[in-house]
Amino acid sequence: MITRLIETIGSPFSSYIESTGRLIRFFLAGIRQIAVLPFQGNKTLDQIGFIGAKSLFVILLTGLFTGMVLGLQGYYSLVDFGSEAALGAAVALSLIRELGPVLTAIMITARAGSAMTAEIGVMRMSEQIDALVTMQINPVRFIFSPRILAALISFPLLTAFFDVVGIFGGFLSGSLLMGINETVYMDKVIQSVKMIDIWGGFIKSFVFALVVATICCYRGYFAHMNNQGQTGAKGVSLATTSAVVQSCIWILIFDYAITYFLV
């Protein structure tokens, strides 16, 4: 009776620890394979196009409207204190330090991360990954390494685009719509942003790239080992949902942790 109770309570923890250990081994194997020659240049470029270039439009659109909303909300908050001239600084720092890296990572997760999980999950369910092993091709090197390298290149670039377009969106709302002097807005942006703010945003982008690429590829690679024992289309669907949810949660957790050490 007591033994059965302990097994019932301990089973979820044992499963979680086992899954975490498998994830860490998967991540380390993928990182190690990046440095193994010959370099997978064509596959990496394909993934940069998929993760980066094809996400550019949605990132620009999200950045523009985020900046415009910040411009409006910031203006009505600052005008009560007679500090509306500081709107440029408020918009720029909010975007570069926080919203740019986080929202960019979440949007890439929704568009490219979910697709990565589904694609790799289908490869697993249709036994294409087993076929790679049969042909003596390292599946982690073939599938995971190009994607993680492409994510490390794409995330910071897309975050930079998000920040620039967001600052322009704040300019549209603050200066052209609400009447703040254009020169004052841009001067406040230039004066307030320091190199440490920019580097902080890039550090977050690199970490988020590792988190999203690892979780999304891992969930697809082990789609046949979900907790509900589902295979086929249902297993791929569960893996995709789990990858998106877990990526977003870990993005927010790492965002808090990195911010704690940077401030």
C-alpha positions in Angstrom: 0.0 0.0 0.0 2.7 2.5 1.1 4.9 1.4 -1.8 2.1 1.9 -4.3 1.4 5.4 -2.9 5.1 6.4 -3.1 5.2 5.1 -6.7 2.0 7.1 -7.6 3.4 10.3 -6.1 6.9 9.9 -7.4 6.1 8.8 -10.9 5.4 12.4 -12.3 8.7 13.7 -10.7 10.6 10.8 -12.1 9.1 11.4 -15.5 9.9 15.1 -15.4 13.5 14.5 -14.3 14.0 11.9 -17.1 12.5 14.4 -19.7 14.7 17.2 -18.4 17.8 15.0 -18.7 16.9 14.0 -22.2 16.4 17.6 -23.2 19.8 18.6 -21.8 21.5 15.8 -23.7 19.7 16.7 -26.9 20.8 20.4 -26.5 24.4 19.5 -25.8 24.5 17.1 -28.7 23.1 19.8 -31.1 25.6 22.4 -29.9 28.5 20.0 -30.3 27.4 19.1 -33.9 27.5 22.8 -35.0 31.3 22.7 -34.8 31.7 19.4 -36.6 32.9 19.6 -40.2 31.8 19.8 -43.0 29.8 22.9 -42.1 26.1 22.6 -43.1 26.0 26.0 -44.8 23.1 25.4 -47.2 20.8 23.9 -44.5 21.6 26.8 -42.2 20.8 29.4 -44.9 17.5 27.6 -45.6 16.6 27.8 -41.9 17.7 31.5 -41.7 15.3 32.1 -44.6 12.5 30.2 -42.8 13.0 31.6 -39.3 14.3 35.0 -40.2 13.2 36.3 -43.6 9.7 34.8 -43.6 9.1 36.2 -40.1 10.2 39.7 -41.0 6.8 41.0 -42.1 5.0 39.9 -38.9 7.8 41.3 -36.8 7.7 44.7 -38.5 3.9 44.8 -38.2 4.0 43.8 -34.5 6.8 46.3 -33.8 5.0 49.2 -35.5 1.8 48.8 -33.7 3.5 48.1 -30.3 5.4 51.4 -30.8 2.3 53.3 -31.7 0.4 52.0 -28.7 3.4 52.8 -26.4 3.4 56.3 -27.9 -0.3 56.9 -27.2 -0.2 55.3 -23.7 3.0 57.0 -22.8 1.8 60.4 -23.9 -1.4 60.3 -21.8 0.6 59.0 -18.8 3.4 61.6 -19.1 1.3 64.6 -19.9 -0.3 64.4 -16.4 3.2 65.1 -14.9 4.1 67.7 -17.6 6.8 65.3 -18.9 5.5 64.5 -22.3 8.8 65.6 -23.8 10.3 62.4 -22.4 8.1 60.2 -24.6 10.9 59.3 -26.9 13.1 58.0 -24.1 10.2 56.0 -22.6 9.3 54.4 -25.9 12.9 53.6 -26.9 13.9 52.1 -23.5 10.8 50.1 -23.1 11.3 48.5 -26.6 15.0 48.0 -26.5 15.3 46.7 -22.9 12.1 44.6 -22.7 9.3 44.5 -25.3 11.5 44.1 -28.4 13.3 40.8 -27.4 10.3 39.3 -25.7 7.6 40.0 -28.3 10.0 39.1 -31.1 10.8 35.7 -29.5 7.1 35.0 -28.9 6.1 35.9 -32.4 8.9 33.7 -33.9 7.7 30.9 -31.6 4.2 31.2 -32.9 5.2 31.3 -36.6 8.4 29.4 -37.0 8.7 27.4 -33.8 5.4 25.7 -34.1 6.2 24.8 -37.8 9.6 23.4 -36.7 7.9 21.1 -34.2 5.3 19.9 -36.6 7.8 19.2 -39.4 10.1 17.3 -37.1 7.2 15.5 -35.5 6.0 14.3 -38.9 9.5 13.1 -39.6 9.4 11.1 -36.4 6.0 9.6 -36.9 6.7 8.7 -40.5 9.9 7.0 -39.4 12.1 9.4 -41.5 14.3 9.9 -38.5 14.8 6.2 -38.1 15.7 6.0 -41.8 18.4 8.7 -41.2 19.9 6.5 -38.4 19.7 3.4 -40.8 21.7 5.5 -43.4 24.3 6.3 -40.7 23.3 10.0 -40.7 23.3 11.7 -37.3 19.7 12.9 -37.0 20.5 15.5 -34.4 23.2 17.0 -36.6 20.9 16.8 -39.7 17.8 18.3 -38.0 18.7 20.3 -34.9 22.1 21.9 -35.5 21.2 24.0 -38.6 18.1 25.3 -36.9 19.7 26.3 -33.6 22.5 28.2 -35.6 19.9 29.9 -37.8 17.9 30.9 -34.7 21.1 32.4 -33.1 21.5 34.6 -36.2 17.9 35.4 -36.8 16.6 36.4 -33.4 19.0 39.4 -32.7 18.5 40.7 -36.3 14.7 40.5 -36.0 14.8 42.1 -32.6 16.8 45.0 -34.0 14.2 45.5 -36.7 11.4 45.3 -34.1 13.1 48.0 -32.0 13.7 50.4 -34.9 10.2 50.1 -36.3 8.7 50.4 -32.8 10.5 53.6 -32.1 9.2 54.9 -35.5 5.7 53.8 -34.4 6.1 55.8 -31.2 7.2 58.8 -33.3 4.0 58.5 -35.4 1.7 58.5 -32.4 3.7 61.0 -30.2 4.9 63.6 -32.7 2.6 63.4 -35.8 -0.6 62.6 -33.9 -0.2 64.1 -30.5 2.0 67.1 -31.5 5.3 66.5 -29.6 8.2 68.2 -31.4 9.9 65.8 -33.8 13.4 67.0 -32.9 12.7 66.7 -29.1 11.4 63.1 -29.6 14.5 62.0 -31.5 16.9 63.8 -29.2 15.4 62.0 -26.2 15.8 58.7 -28.0 19.4 59.3 -28.8 20.3 60.7 -25.3 18.5 57.9 -23.4 19.7 54.8 -25.1 23.1 53.5 -23.9 25.2 50.6 -25.3 24.4 48.6 -22.2 20.7 48.7 -23.1 21.4 47.5 -26.6 23.7 44.7 -25.4 21.1 43.7 -22.8 18.5 43.3 -25.5 20.9 41.2 -27.7 21.8 38.9 -24.7 18.1 38.2 -24.2 17.7 37.5 -27.9 20.6 35.0 -27.9 19.1 33.2 -24.9 15.6 33.2 -26.3 17.0 31.7 -29.6 18.5 28.8 -27.7 15.3 28.3 -25.7 12.9 28.4 -28.6 15.0 26.3 -31.0 15.8 23.7 -28.4 12.3 23.2 -27.0 10.6 23.2 -30.4 13.0 20.8 -32.0 13.1 18.6 -28.9 9.3 18.3 -28.8 9.1 17.4 -32.5 12.0 14.9 -32.2 10.4 13.1 -29.3 6.8 13.6 -30.4 6.2 9.9 -30.1 7.0 10.0 -26.3 4.3 12.4 -25.1 2.6 11.8 -21.7 -0.7 10.7 -23.3 0.9 8.0 -25.4 -0.6 9.5 -28.6 1.0 8.8 -32.0 0.3 10.0 -35.6 -1.4 13.4 -36.2 -2.6 13.6 -32.6 0.9 13.1 -31.3 2.3 15.8 -33.6 -0.6 18.2 -32.5 0.2 17.6 -28.8 3.9 18.1 -29.4 3.3 21.4 -31.3 1.0 22.8 -28.6 3.4 21.8 -25.8 6.3 23.4 -27.7 4.6 26.7 -28.1 3.3 26.9 -24.5 6.6 25.8 -22.9 8.7 28.1 -25.1 6.6 31.2 -24.2 6.7 30.3 -20.5 10.5 29.8 -20.5 11.0 33.1 -22.5 9.2 34.9 -19.7 11.2 33.1 -17.0 14.5 33.8 -18.6 13.5 37.4 -19.3 13.0 37.9 -15.6 16.2 36.2 -14.7 18.3 38.1 -17.2 16.7 41.4 -16.3 17.5 40.7 -12.6 21.2 40.4 -13.4 21.3 43.3 -15.8 19.7 46.0 -13.7 
